Amino acid sequence: MTPVHAPGPRDADLPAPRGGVRLATPEQADALAGEGWSVAALDAPATKSGVLAGIGRALGFPRYYGRNLDALWDCLADLDRPTALVWAGWEEFALGDPDGWAGVMGVLKDRADGSDQAADSDQAGGSQADDKDRSADSEHQDAAGAPFLVVLLRKPAAPDGPGVRGARP
């Protein structure tokens, strides 16, 4: 997997995030590798097929990865260590293909949320009745595997300067 940035000295002070989908700055994304996450960078084209192929390359999916939503779920379920997918330039895809965005993000979010739920279940303990209730949803939790985080990088703010709205003379 492709590291996004090398961790900095203050990274050890940041709390380790759990799975999920988050907006972050490049500096926040930098900290993930230092927190034990395997970090993969995605800067994909604005088409669904390009995004699916880019995710496969970034996460090192096997050759048989079919570059469709079902195959994406199957390969995400096979992740065996905490993995963060850091996605730069996602806005163009989200705005240009809202249906494709919804499909891809639906799978990524389900996988990320599933890893979070599995961690909650492991930490919560519980009674046999709780275990029985969880078993109905166990296929999804078992498929979730290791924690998974989707980080949508925020665009850096434009600096104030000459010719920039809000700039002071």
N, C-alpha and C positions, 0 to 999 in steps of 0.2 A: 504494500500500500504506500501511497505517496504522502510523505509528511507535508503538512501545510507550512509550518514555520518551526524553527527550533525554539524550544521553551526558554523563557527568560528566568532570571534569578528570583523574581517575586512570585513565580508560578506556584511554588510549594505552599504559599499562604492562602491560595484560593481553595474553596471547598470543591470536592469532586462532584460533578453533576451526575444525575441519573439519566436514564433513557428518556426520550421525548423529542419534541421538535422545538427549537429555540432560534430566535434572532440573536446575532452576536456580532461584535466588532472583530476585526482580524486579531487584535490583541487578546481578546477572550478566547478565540479559537486557538491561538498559539499555546495557551495554557493546557490544553487537553492532553497533549503527548506527555507532559510532565506529570499528569494525574493518572497515568496508566492506560489511557485510551489509545487504541490503534487508530490513527487519523488518516483519512483518505480525502483527497481534494477532488472536487468536481467543478469543472467550468465547461458545461455542455452547451451545445447549440440549442436553439429555441424550438426544436421539434421534438415530439414525443419519442420518435425512433432514435434521434441523436442523444436525448437524455438517457434513455434506457441503455444504449450502448455505452455512454459515458459512465454511468453508474457501474456497469459490469467491469469496465476497465479500471475504474478507480478502486473498486473493492476486490479486484483480482478474481472475479467469478470464473468458473471453469469454461472450457471451450463449448460445452454443450448448452450453456446459458442461451435461452431462446429469445431474449430481448423483447419480452412481452410481460404483462403484469403478473400472470401466474408464475412465470419463470423467475421474475424478480422476487416474489414472495418466497418461492422455494429456496432460492440462493441466499436470501436474507436470513431465512430460518436456519441455515447451516453455519452462520457466523458463530465461532466458538470462543471469541474473546471480546471484551468491550470495544466497540467500534463506533467512531464518529465520522459521519459523512459531512464534510464541510463544503457547502455549495455556494460558489460565487456566481453572480450573473443570473440567478434564478428568476429575477423579475421579468425578463424578456419572455421567457417561457410561460410564466404565470399570466401575463397580459396577452400574449400572442396566441395561446392555445388553452383557454380556460378549462375545457373538457379534458384535455391531455394532462394538464396540471393537476386537476382534481383526481384523476385516476392514479397518477404516479404518487402524489402526496398522500392519497388514501392508503396505498400499500405501505409507503414509508412510515406514515403515522401509526397505522395498525401494528407494524413490527416494533416501532419504538415504544408505543404504549404497552404492547404485550410484554416487552422486556421489563418495563417498569412494574407492571402488575405481577409478573413472576417474582421479581425482587421483593415486592410488598408481601406476597404470600409466604415466601421463604422466611422473611423476618418476623411476620406476625405470629407464627406458630398456629395454635388453634386446636379445637376438639375434633373428634372423629366425624361429627356432623359437619363441621366446616370442611374437612377433607372430602366428604362425600359431595357437598355442594360444589367444591372446586373441581371435582372430577368431571363434571358435566362440561366444564370449560377447559379441561386439561389439554385437549388437542391444540388449542391456540397457545396456551402457556408453554406446553412442551416445545412447540414450534418456535417460540420466541427465543429460547436459548440465551446467549450472553447479552448484556446490555447493549442497546443500539441508540445512537443519538444522531439526529439530523440537525445540522447547524446551518441556518440560512444567513449568509454574511450580509451585513448592512453595508450599503454604499457609504464611503467616507463623506462627511459633510464638506461642502465646497467652502474654501476659505474666503473670508471677506477680503475684498481687494478692489482696485479700480475697475469700474464697470460692472461690479457685482451688486445686485439689489441688496440694500441694507448696508452697504459699505459706507463708512464715514470718511469725508474728505480730510 
